[in-house]
Amino acid sequence: MEELIQYILKFGSLNQQQIALLEQKAHESILIKDAYFTEAGKAFNNVAFILEGVLRIIYYDNKGKEITKYFLEENHFIANPYHGEIMTEYIQAATTCKLIVFSAQDWKILSDTIIGWDNIFNKIFQKAIMEKMDRRSALVSEDASTRYLSFLEKFPTLTNRIPLSYIASYLGITQQSLSRIRKNIH
């Protein structure tokens, strides 16, 4: 819980009463590796903070091939940006994860009660959007080796934490190609 509070305080201030309310509304949850946090076709209105582990956002193309769209690791929030709409992607634990989860109702109570809460979270979500755009934009125009090097730069801790098949899916290459690239680089 302390990690969550420290993270939020980077974007705004909270008094002790507000922190106590935040702690009261937060629920810790463990998501085992490969379990889904939410699935496509279902509503997802919770907000979660990753204390430990890696989540991946995936979808299936029209041929049924699994595509990794993005990874989220510690000290990141995850929420449906289209609150109230059905999810079009899956959120899966790439490793066992420890999360702090807020229900939509509890999140609304925080928003309605804590002055400046929405402003704090607008800053957090703006930062997340900028990170996501920075991490994804180069992947479109680079060759596979350069994409892998960019991946290593932007996600330096992930290669030893998640299956290579997830990384290959994210990079848009086969696992065999990724193995060749890794062999040539290392």
N, CA and C atoms as a LAMMPS dump frame, in Angstrom:
ITEM: TIMESTEP
0
ITEM: NUMBER OF ATOMS
558
ITEM: BOX BOUNDS ff ff ff
-5.0000000000000000e+02 5.0000000000000000e+02
-5.0000000000000000e+02 5.0000000000000000e+02
-5.0000000000000000e+02 5.0000000000000000e+02
ITEM: ATOMS id mol type element x y z
1 1 1 N 0.83 -1.202 0
2 1 2 C 0 0 0
3 1 3 C 0.871 1.261 0
4 2 1 N 1.984 1.196 0.712
5 2 2 C 2.882 2.352 0.787
6 2 3 C 3.371 2.769 -0.605
7 3 1 N 3.636 1.77 -1.479
8 3 2 C 4.089 2.082 -2.842
9 3 3 C 3.038 2.881 -3.589
10 4 1 N 1.784 2.498 -3.428
11 4 2 C 0.681 3.206 -4.09
12 4 3 C 0.601 4.651 -3.608
13 5 1 N 0.653 4.833 -2.31
14 5 2 C 0.533 6.18 -1.749
15 5 3 C 1.7 7.047 -2.214
16 6 1 N 2.91 6.506 -2.155
17 6 2 C 4.076 7.271 -2.598
18 6 3 C 3.964 7.642 -4.08
19 7 1 N 3.456 6.716 -4.876
20 7 2 C 3.296 6.988 -6.302
21 7 3 C 2.299 8.131 -6.521
22 8 1 N 1.158 8.058 -5.866
23 8 2 C 0.129 9.093 -6.02
24 8 3 C 0.651 10.452 -5.568
25 9 1 N 1.435 10.469 -4.498
26 9 2 C 1.936 11.737 -3.958
27 9 3 C 2.923 12.434 -4.895
28 10 1 N 3.432 11.717 -5.893
29 10 2 C 4.292 12.361 -6.897
30 10 3 C 3.484 13.301 -7.793
31 11 1 N 2.17 13.104 -7.828
32 11 2 C 1.31 13.849 -8.75
33 11 3 C 0.382 14.843 -8.052
34 12 1 N 0.373 14.836 -6.738
35 12 2 C -0.484 15.741 -5.985
36 12 3 C -0.364 15.438 -4.507
37 13 1 N -1.094 16.179 -3.713
38 13 2 C -0.983 15.963 -2.265
39 13 3 C -2.277 15.383 -1.705
40 14 1 N -2.099 14.602 -0.645
41 14 2 C -3.223 14.02 0.09
42 14 3 C -2.956 14.228 1.574
43 15 1 N -4.006 14.531 2.325
44 15 2 C -3.831 14.625 3.777
45 15 3 C -4.059 13.243 4.407
46 16 1 N -3.868 13.147 5.702
47 16 2 C -3.971 11.848 6.377
48 16 3 C -5.376 11.245 6.279
49 17 1 N -6.411 12.077 6.341
50 17 2 C -7.788 11.58 6.204
51 17 3 C -8.009 10.985 4.816
52 18 1 N -7.497 11.659 3.798
53 18 2 C -7.647 11.18 2.424
54 18 3 C -6.878 9.879 2.217
55 19 1 N -5.699 9.8 2.788
56 19 2 C -4.899 8.566 2.699
57 19 3 C -5.64 7.424 3.394
58 20 1 N -6.244 7.705 4.55
59 20 2 C -7.005 6.678 5.276
60 20 3 C -8.182 6.189 4.439
61 21 1 N -8.878 7.107 3.759
62 21 2 C -9.991 6.721 2.89
63 21 3 C -9.48 5.86 1.731
64 22 1 N -8.382 6.265 1.147
65 22 2 C -7.77 5.502 0.062
66 22 3 C -7.45 4.078 0.525
67 23 1 N -6.84 3.961 1.68
68 23 2 C -6.494 2.633 2.225
69 23 3 C -7.737 1.798 2.503
70 24 1 N -8.801 2.461 2.956
71 24 2 C -10.058 1.763 3.253
72 24 3 C -10.697 1.194 1.981
73 25 1 N -10.601 1.928 0.878
74 25 2 C -11.251 1.521 -0.371
75 25 3 C -10.414 0.546 -1.199
76 26 1 N -9.133 0.429 -0.902
77 26 2 C -8.236 -0.429 -1.672
78 26 3 C -8.353 -1.883 -1.23
79 27 1 N -8.288 -2.781 -2.196
80 27 2 C -8.321 -4.213 -1.901
81 27 3 C -7.145 -4.875 -2.608
82 28 1 N -6.322 -5.576 -1.831
83 28 2 C -5.179 -6.249 -2.425
84 28 3 C -5.64 -7.563 -3.048
85 29 1 N -5.061 -7.886 -4.191
86 29 2 C -5.454 -9.083 -4.922
87 29 3 C -4.22 -9.719 -5.561
88 30 1 N -4.2 -11.038 -5.601
89 30 2 C -3.129 -11.775 -6.272
90 30 3 C -3.719 -12.377 -7.546
91 31 1 N -3.018 -12.194 -8.643
92 31 2 C -3.419 -12.759 -9.929
93 31 3 C -2.294 -13.691 -10.355
94 32 1 N -2.577 -14.995 -10.423
95 32 2 C -1.514 -15.942 -10.753
96 32 3 C -1.149 -15.856 -12.235
97 33 1 N 0.082 -16.239 -12.526
98 33 2 C 0.601 -16.186 -13.896
99 33 3 C -0.379 -16.853 -14.863
100 34 1 N -0.6 -16.226 -15.979
101 34 2 C -1.474 -16.655 -17.07
102 34 3 C -2.973 -16.457 -16.805
103 35 1 N -3.35 -16.063 -15.592
104 35 2 C -4.765 -15.801 -15.314
105 35 3 C -5.158 -14.472 -15.954
106 36 1 N -6.418 -14.359 -16.317
107 36 2 C -6.926 -13.125 -16.905
108 36 3 C -7.455 -12.209 -15.81
109 37 1 N -7.073 -10.948 -15.886
110 37 2 C -7.621 -9.935 -14.99
111 37 3 C -8.993 -9.524 -15.506
112 38 1 N -9.1 -9.425 -16.83
113 38 2 C -10.382 -9.211 -17.49
114 38 3 C -10.284 -9.76 -18.907
115 39 1 N -11.432 -9.985 -19.516
116 39 2 C -11.459 -10.585 -20.844
117 39 3 C -12.245 -9.725 -21.82
118 40 1 N -11.911 -9.868 -23.1
119 40 2 C -12.65 -9.187 -24.16
120 40 3 C -14.111 -9.625 -24.086
121 41 1 N -15.004 -8.69 -24.37
122 41 2 C -16.431 -8.999 -24.349
123 41 3 C -17.073 -8.804 -22.99
124 42 1 N -16.275 -8.45 -21.985
125 42 2 C -16.804 -8.242 -20.637
126 42 3 C -16.602 -6.79 -20.228
127 43 1 N -17.436 -6.364 -19.305
128 43 2 C -17.283 -5.017 -18.756
129 43 3 C -16.1 -5.023 -17.793
130 44 1 N -15.357 -3.952 -17.776
131 44 2 C -14.239 -3.797 -16.845
132 44 3 C -14.215 -2.352 -16.405
133 45 1 N -14.623 -2.115 -15.17
134 45 2 C -14.694 -0.747 -14.668
135 45 3 C -13.849 -0.532 -13.424
136 46 1 N -13.105 -1.557 -13.022
137 46 2 C -12.218 -1.411 -11.871
138 46 3 C -10.995 -0.599 -12.256
139 47 1 N -10.283 -0.154 -11.248
140 47 2 C -8.987 0.495 -11.424
141 47 3 C -8.016 -0.301 -10.572
142 48 1 N -6.86 -0.637 -11.134
143 48 2 C -5.883 -1.424 -10.383
144 48 3 C -4.507 -0.788 -10.484
145 49 1 N -3.727 -0.985 -9.431
146 49 2 C -2.343 -0.528 -9.365
147 49 3 C -1.48 -1.772 -9.205
148 50 1 N -0.441 -1.876 -10.006
149 50 2 C 0.417 -3.059 -9.971
150 50 3 C 1.51 -2.85 -8.922
151 51 1 N 1.444 -3.64 -7.858
152 51 2 C 2.487 -3.605 -6.825
153 51 3 C 3.671 -4.471 -7.23
154 52 1 N 3.361 -5.658 -7.746
155 52 2 C 4.397 -6.596 -8.18
156 52 3 C 3.901 -7.318 -9.414
157 53 1 N 4.817 -7.571 -10.357
158 53 2 C 4.483 -8.388 -11.512
159 53 3 C 4.291 -7.599 -12.79
160 54 1 N 3.919 -8.353 -13.831
161 54 2 C 3.752 -7.795 -15.167
162 54 3 C 2.418 -8.256 -15.74
163 55 1 N 1.636 -7.305 -16.216
164 55 2 C 0.406 -7.6 -16.947
165 55 3 C 0.671 -7.364 -18.423
166 56 1 N -0.035 -8.113 -19.264
167 56 2 C 0.054 -7.835 -20.694
168 56 3 C -1.349 -7.678 -21.242
169 57 1 N -1.468 -6.787 -22.202
170 57 2 C -2.737 -6.536 -22.871
171 57 3 C -2.656 -7.234 -24.216
172 58 1 N -3.615 -8.118 -24.475
173 58 2 C -3.58 -8.917 -25.697
174 58 3 C -4.928 -8.9 -26.405
175 59 1 N -4.871 -9.259 -27.682
176 59 2 C -6.089 -9.474 -28.455
177 59 3 C -5.789 -10.581 -29.453
178 60 1 N -6.81 -11.032 -30.131
179 60 2 C -6.659 -12.076 -31.141
180 60 3 C -7.026 -11.476 -32.491
181 61 1 N -6.156 -11.705 -33.499
182 61 2 C -6.465 -11.175 -34.828
183 61 3 C -7.533 -12.048 -35.489
184 62 1 N -7.898 -11.7 -36.713
185 62 2 C -8.997 -12.416 -37.38
186 62 3 C -8.656 -13.855 -37.729
187 63 1 N -7.393 -14.256 -37.573
188 63 2 C -7.001 -15.653 -37.797
189 63 3 C -6.841 -16.406 -36.474
190 64 1 N -7.169 -15.73 -35.366
191 64 2 C -7.067 -16.361 -34.056
192 64 3 C -5.67 -16.302 -33.459
193 65 1 N -4.786 -15.55 -34.074
194 65 2 C -3.419 -15.421 -33.568
195 65 3 C -3.389 -14.412 -32.423
196 66 1 N -2.74 -14.806 -31.336
197 66 2 C -2.637 -13.939 -30.168
198 66 3 C -1.593 -12.847 -30.414
199 67 1 N -1.986 -11.6 -30.163
200 67 2 C -1.102 -10.454 -30.362
201 67 3 C -0.955 -9.727 -29.027
202 68 1 N 0.288 -9.557 -28.59
203 68 2 C 0.538 -8.775 -27.373
204 68 3 C 0.614 -7.313 -27.772
205 69 1 N -0.247 -6.527 -27.206
206 69 2 C -0.319 -5.109 -27.558
207 69 3 C 0.573 -4.262 -26.651
208 70 1 N 0.664 -4.657 -25.372
209 70 2 C 1.377 -3.817 -24.428
210 70 3 C 1.672 -4.574 -23.148
211 71 1 N 2.696 -4.11 -22.425
212 71 2 C 3.036 -4.638 -21.104
213 71 3 C 2.931 -3.52 -20.074
214 72 1 N 2.496 -3.877 -18.887
215 72 2 C 2.488 -2.948 -17.758
216 72 3 C 3.157 -3.645 -16.588
217 73 1 N 4.073 -2.931 -15.939
218 73 2 C 4.778 -3.515 -14.805
219 73 3 C 4.533 -2.681 -13.553
220 74 1 N 5.282 -2.951 -12.52
221 74 2 C 5.101 -2.292 -11.237
222 74 3 C 4.964 -0.78 -11.377
223 75 1 N 4.197 -0.222 -10.425
224 75 2 C 3.966 1.227 -10.343
225 75 3 C 3.247 1.788 -11.566
226 76 1 N 2.315 1.021 -12.075
227 76 2 C 1.437 1.488 -13.146
228 76 3 C -0.011 1.158 -12.781
229 77 1 N -0.892 2.032 -13.208
230 77 2 C -2.321 1.791 -13.055
231 77 3 C -2.851 1.14 -14.318
232 78 1 N -3.93 0.4 -14.162
233 78 2 C -4.644 -0.126 -15.322
234 78 3 C -6.13 0.12 -15.103
235 79 1 N -6.756 0.647 -16.148
236 79 2 C -8.184 0.947 -16.093
237 79 3 C -8.708 0.94 -17.52
238 80 1 N -9.99 0.813 -17.672
239 80 2 C -10.614 0.904 -18.977
240 80 3 C -10.783 2.388 -19.308
241 81 1 N -10.071 2.884 -20.32
242 81 2 C -10.198 4.307 -20.638
243 81 3 C -11.592 4.669 -21.14
244 82 1 N -12.342 3.671 -21.58
245 82 2 C -13.703 3.891 -22.073
246 82 3 C -14.677 3.344 -21.041
247 83 1 N -14.659 3.946 -19.883
248 83 2 C -15.446 3.495 -18.738
249 83 3 C -16.878 3.155 -19.159
250 84 1 N -17.296 1.975 -18.781
251 84 2 C -18.654 1.55 -19.08
252 84 3 C -18.781 0.757 -20.37
253 85 1 N -17.771 0.823 -21.231
254 85 2 C -17.824 0.061 -22.479
255 85 3 C -17.216 -1.323 -22.293
256 86 1 N -17.637 -2.236 -23.117
257 86 2 C -17.147 -3.613 -23.095
258 86 3 C -15.698 -3.642 -23.577
259 87 1 N -14.88 -4.455 -22.937
260 87 2 C -13.464 -4.569 -23.311
261 87 3 C -13.333 -5.27 -24.668
262 88 1 N -12.377 -4.815 -25.455
263 88 2 C -12.078 -5.455 -26.738
264 88 3 C -10.773 -6.249 -26.649
265 89 1 N -10.113 -6.17 -25.494
266 89 2 C -8.835 -6.852 -25.291
267 89 3 C -8.881 -7.637 -23.986
268 90 1 N -7.902 -8.488 -23.838
269 90 2 C -7.728 -9.259 -22.614
270 90 3 C -6.593 -8.641 -21.819
271 91 1 N -6.692 -8.687 -20.503
272 91 2 C -5.579 -8.297 -19.643
273 91 3 C -5.199 -9.553 -18.874
274 92 1 N -3.961 -9.998 -19.082
275 92 2 C -3.501 -11.277 -18.544
276 92 3 C -2.241 -11.062 -17.717
277 93 1 N -2.077 -11.864 -16.679
278 93 2 C -0.868 -11.827 -15.862
279 93 3 C 0.257 -12.544 -16.612
280 94 1 N 1.289 -11.796 -16.999
281 94 2 C 2.465 -12.402 -17.64
282 94 3 C 3.349 -13.05 -16.585
283 95 1 N 3.248 -12.56 -15.36
284 95 2 C 3.881 -13.157 -14.184
285 95 3 C 2.82 -13.13 -13.097
286 96 1 N 3.059 -13.801 -12.001
287 96 2 C 2.134 -13.652 -10.885
288 96 3 C 2.188 -12.199 -10.436
289 97 1 N 1.017 -11.611 -10.228
290 97 2 C 0.926 -10.18 -9.92
291 97 3 C 0.251 -9.951 -8.574
292 98 1 N 0.722 -8.924 -7.911
293 98 2 C 0.082 -8.429 -6.694
294 98 3 C -0.475 -7.058 -7.047
295 99 1 N -1.784 -6.929 -6.935
296 99 2 C -2.477 -5.715 -7.361
297 99 3 C -3.225 -5.076 -6.202
298 100 1 N -3.396 -3.784 -6.293
299 100 2 C -4.348 -3.084 -5.436
300 100 3 C -5.496 -2.696 -6.35
301 101 1 N -6.689 -3.174 -6.009
302 101 2 C -7.846 -3.002 -6.89
303 101 3 C -8.908 -2.143 -6.209
304 102 1 N -9.467 -1.243 -6.992
305 102 2 C -10.577 -0.401 -6.548
306 102 3 C -11.783 -0.722 -7.423
307 103 1 N -12.922 -0.961 -6.811
308 103 2 C -14.143 -1.144 -7.601
309 103 3 C -14.521 0.208 -8.202
310 104 1 N -15.36 0.172 -9.221
311 104 2 C -15.82 1.415 -9.851
312 104 3 C -16.537 2.286 -8.826
313 105 1 N -17.314 1.665 -7.961
314 105 2 C -18.059 2.401 -6.934
315 105 3 C -17.106 3.068 -5.943
316 106 1 N -16.084 2.327 -5.485
317 106 2 C -15.118 2.905 -4.544
318 106 3 C -14.288 4.003 -5.206
319 107 1 N -13.959 3.818 -6.48
320 107 2 C -13.204 4.844 -7.209
321 107 3 C -14.023 6.132 -7.297
322 108 1 N -15.321 5.985 -7.537
323 108 2 C -16.206 7.158 -7.608
324 108 3 C -16.269 7.854 -6.251
325 109 1 N -16.311 7.09 -5.178
326 109 2 C -16.314 7.691 -3.835
327 109 3 C -15.03 8.496 -3.616
328 110 1 N -13.895 7.938 -4.023
329 110 2 C -12.627 8.669 -3.901
330 110 3 C -12.678 9.959 -4.72
331 111 1 N -13.188 9.846 -5.929
332 111 2 C -13.282 11 -6.823
333 111 3 C -14.205 12.08 -6.254
334 112 1 N -15.324 11.642 -5.67
335 112 2 C -16.302 12.584 -5.126
336 112 3 C -15.858 13.188 -3.796
337 113 1 N -14.992 12.497 -3.063
338 113 2 C -14.629 12.903 -1.706
339 113 3 C -13.318 13.676 -1.626
340 114 1 N -12.34 13.259 -2.41
341 114 2 C -11.006 13.86 -2.312
342 114 3 C -10.893 15.008 -3.318
343 115 1 N -10.732 16.201 -2.789
344 115 2 C -10.575 17.382 -3.644
345 115 3 C -9.264 17.233 -4.415
346 116 1 N -9.329 17.394 -5.726
347 116 2 C -8.136 17.289 -6.554
348 116 3 C -7.831 15.878 -7.039
349 117 1 N -8.648 14.891 -6.65
350 117 2 C -8.409 13.493 -7.036
351 117 3 C -8.39 13.333 -8.561
352 118 1 N -9.374 13.891 -9.228
353 118 2 C -9.435 13.755 -10.685
354 118 3 C -8.236 14.434 -11.352
355 119 1 N -7.807 15.56 -10.8
356 119 2 C -6.64 16.253 -11.343
357 119 3 C -5.379 15.392 -11.191
358 120 1 N -5.217 14.768 -10.029
359 120 2 C -4.072 13.877 -9.795
360 120 3 C -4.089 12.758 -10.833
361 121 1 N -5.254 12.166 -11.04
362 121 2 C -5.313 11.028 -11.951
363 121 3 C -5.269 11.424 -13.412
364 122 1 N -5.669 12.616 -13.728
365 122 2 C -5.451 13.091 -15.098
366 122 3 C -3.958 13.17 -15.381
367 123 1 N -3.182 13.655 -14.422
368 123 2 C -1.72 13.719 -14.581
369 123 3 C -1.126 12.32 -14.734
370 124 1 N -1.586 11.385 -13.909
371 124 2 C -1.075 10.007 -13.967
372 124 3 C -1.404 9.372 -15.316
373 125 1 N -2.639 9.544 -15.772
374 125 2 C -3.031 8.923 -17.033
375 125 3 C -2.363 9.614 -18.227
376 126 1 N -2.133 10.91 -18.141
377 126 2 C -1.392 11.594 -19.211
378 126 3 C 0.028 11.042 -19.312
379 127 1 N 0.655 10.827 -18.164
380 127 2 C 2.006 10.248 -18.141
381 127 3 C 1.981 8.856 -18.774
382 128 1 N 0.979 8.057 -18.425
383 128 2 C 0.865 6.699 -18.971
384 128 3 C 0.665 6.718 -20.481
385 129 1 N -0.144 7.634 -20.968
386 129 2 C -0.383 7.726 -22.41
387 129 3 C 0.903 8.099 -23.131
388 130 1 N 1.655 9.04 -22.572
389 130 2 C 2.913 9.453 -23.197
390 130 3 C 3.909 8.288 -23.217
391 131 1 N 3.994 7.527 -22.114
392 131 2 C 4.881 6.354 -22.071
393 131 3 C 4.474 5.345 -23.129
394 132 1 N 3.186 5.086 -23.22
395 132 2 C 2.696 4.1 -24.177
396 132 3 C 3.011 4.53 -25.612
397 133 1 N 2.761 5.783 -25.912
398 133 2 C 3.043 6.273 -27.267
399 133 3 C 4.536 6.184 -27.559
400 134 1 N 5.363 6.536 -26.586
401 134 2 C 6.809 6.484 -26.765
402 134 3 C 7.278 5.048 -26.986
403 135 1 N 6.705 4.127 -26.241
404 135 2 C 7.131 2.728 -26.342
405 135 3 C 6.663 2.065 -27.629
406 136 1 N 5.514 2.477 -28.138
407 136 2 C 4.945 1.81 -29.322
408 136 3 C 5.329 2.462 -30.643
409 137 1 N 5.53 3.758 -30.684
410 137 2 C 5.646 4.468 -31.956
411 137 3 C 6.798 3.971 -32.818
412 138 1 N 7.941 3.683 -32.224
413 138 2 C 9.095 3.26 -33.003
414 138 3 C 8.917 1.86 -33.595
415 139 1 N 8.075 1.055 -32.994
416 139 2 C 7.932 -0.33 -33.455
417 139 3 C 7.385 -0.423 -34.871
418 140 1 N 6.685 0.578 -35.303
419 140 2 C 6.035 0.524 -36.611
420 140 3 C 7.044 0.535 -37.753
421 141 1 N 8.08 1.349 -37.645
422 141 2 C 8.961 1.572 -38.787
423 141 3 C 10.321 0.878 -38.7
424 142 1 N 10.611 0.202 -37.618
425 142 2 C 11.937 -0.385 -37.439
426 142 3 C 11.979 -1.841 -37.885
427 143 1 N 13.206 -2.31 -38.235
428 143 2 C 13.37 -3.731 -38.526
429 143 3 C 13.35 -4.502 -37.202
430 144 1 N 13.262 -5.824 -37.29
431 144 2 C 13.063 -6.657 -36.099
432 144 3 C 14.184 -6.505 -35.073
433 145 1 N 15.427 -6.46 -35.508
434 145 2 C 16.551 -6.314 -34.567
435 145 3 C 16.478 -4.983 -33.834
436 146 1 N 16.171 -3.934 -34.558
437 146 2 C 16.071 -2.607 -33.951
438 146 3 C 14.877 -2.55 -33.003
439 147 1 N 13.767 -3.193 -33.383
440 147 2 C 12.597 -3.239 -32.494
441 147 3 C 12.953 -3.942 -31.19
442 148 1 N 13.718 -5.036 -31.284
443 148 2 C 14.113 -5.756 -30.072
444 148 3 C 15.015 -4.884 -29.199
445 149 1 N 15.974 -4.2 -29.806
446 149 2 C 16.853 -3.307 -29.036
447 149 3 C 16.045 -2.185 -28.379
448 150 1 N 15.052 -1.671 -29.09
449 150 2 C 14.173 -0.646 -28.517
450 150 3 C 13.373 -1.222 -27.35
451 151 1 N 12.914 -2.449 -27.52
452 151 2 C 12.183 -3.125 -26.447
453 151 3 C 13.064 -3.231 -25.201
454 152 1 N 14.319 -3.654 -25.385
455 152 2 C 15.243 -3.791 -24.257
456 152 3 C 15.454 -2.453 -23.555
457 153 1 N 15.493 -1.391 -24.332
458 153 2 C 15.698 -0.054 -23.774
459 153 3 C 14.474 0.41 -22.999
460 154 1 N 13.302 0.133 -23.533
461 154 2 C 12.078 0.648 -22.936
462 154 3 C 11.511 -0.258 -21.839
463 155 1 N 11.811 -1.542 -21.904
464 155 2 C 11.374 -2.5 -20.888
465 155 3 C 12.599 -3.289 -20.397
466 156 1 N 13.555 -2.628 -19.76
467 156 2 C 14.829 -3.28 -19.451
468 156 3 C 14.738 -4.51 -18.54
469 157 1 N 13.702 -4.62 -17.741
470 157 2 C 13.637 -5.744 -16.794
471 157 3 C 12.798 -6.918 -17.293
472 158 1 N 12.117 -6.776 -18.41
473 158 2 C 11.137 -7.797 -18.801
474 158 3 C 11.721 -9.068 -19.404
475 159 1 N 12.86 -9 -20.1
476 159 2 C 13.337 -10.185 -20.825
477 159 3 C 13.583 -11.378 -19.922
478 160 1 N 13.936 -11.148 -18.679
479 160 2 C 14.173 -12.262 -17.759
480 160 3 C 12.95 -12.596 -16.912
481 161 1 N 11.865 -11.886 -17.135
482 161 2 C 10.685 -12.077 -16.291
483 161 3 C 9.506 -12.72 -17.01
484 162 1 N 9.452 -12.583 -18.33
485 162 2 C 8.283 -13.072 -19.066
486 162 3 C 8.722 -14.012 -20.184
487 163 1 N 7.822 -14.876 -20.634
488 163 2 C 8.169 -15.79 -21.724
489 163 3 C 8.552 -15.049 -23.007
490 164 1 N 9.526 -15.609 -23.72
491 164 2 C 9.962 -15.002 -24.984
492 164 3 C 8.822 -14.945 -26.005
493 165 1 N 7.896 -15.885 -25.918
494 165 2 C 6.771 -15.87 -26.859
495 165 3 C 5.956 -14.584 -26.723
496 166 1 N 5.844 -14.038 -25.518
497 166 2 C 5.123 -12.782 -25.308
498 166 3 C 5.872 -11.623 -25.96
499 167 1 N 7.199 -11.642 -25.822
500 167 2 C 8.012 -10.573 -26.414
501 167 3 C 7.932 -10.644 -27.935
502 168 1 N 8.04 -11.854 -28.487
503 168 2 C 7.942 -12.027 -29.939
504 168 3 C 6.592 -11.518 -30.446
505 169 1 N 5.527 -11.848 -29.736
506 169 2 C 4.193 -11.396 -30.116
507 169 3 C 4.115 -9.871 -30.095
508 170 1 N 4.687 -9.246 -29.09
509 170 2 C 4.7 -7.791 -28.983
510 170 3 C 5.47 -7.162 -30.142
511 171 1 N 6.582 -7.792 -30.517
512 171 2 C 7.427 -7.254 -31.585
513 171 3 C 6.897 -7.586 -32.976
514 172 1 N 5.931 -8.485 -33.055
515 172 2 C 5.354 -8.855 -34.348
516 172 3 C 6.241 -9.803 -35.142
517 173 1 N 6.998 -10.659 -34.437
518 173 2 C 7.886 -11.622 -35.088
519 173 3 C 7.662 -12.995 -34.469
520 174 1 N 8.223 -14.023 -35.102
521 174 2 C 8.103 -15.369 -34.552
522 174 3 C 9.106 -15.533 -33.41
523 175 1 N 8.843 -16.513 -32.593
524 175 2 C 9.762 -16.796 -31.49
525 175 3 C 11.126 -17.247 -32.024
526 176 1 N 11.127 -17.955 -33.151
527 176 2 C 12.384 -18.389 -33.759
528 176 3 C 13.197 -17.173 -34.22
529 177 1 N 12.545 -16.212 -34.827
530 177 2 C 13.244 -14.987 -35.246
531 177 3 C 13.816 -14.26 -34.039
532 178 1 N 13.038 -14.197 -32.969
533 178 2 C 13.52 -13.537 -31.755
534 178 3 C 14.748 -14.259 -31.203
535 179 1 N 14.721 -15.574 -31.222
536 179 2 C 15.876 -16.34 -30.738
537 179 3 C 17.119 -16.033 -31.564
538 180 1 N 16.979 -15.96 -32.891
539 180 2 C 18.113 -15.617 -33.759
540 180 3 C 18.634 -14.216 -33.455
541 181 1 N 17.729 -13.276 -33.312
542 181 2 C 18.12 -11.894 -33.013
543 181 3 C 18.862 -11.838 -31.697
544 182 1 N 18.329 -12.51 -30.686
545 182 2 C 18.979 -12.508 -29.371
546 182 3 C 20.372 -13.122 -29.425
547 183 1 N 20.503 -14.201 -30.203
548 183 2 C 21.803 -14.857 -30.344
549 183 3 C 22.817 -13.927 -31.01
550 184 1 N 22.372 -13.192 -32.015
551 184 2 C 23.272 -12.265 -32.722
552 184 3 C 23.642 -11.044 -31.888
553 185 1 N 22.756 -10.636 -30.998
554 185 2 C 23.005 -9.445 -30.189
555 185 3 C 23.861 -9.76 -28.963
556 186 1 N 23.611 -10.896 -28.341
557 186 2 C 24.291 -11.216 -27.074
558 186 3 C 25.575 -11.958 -27.288
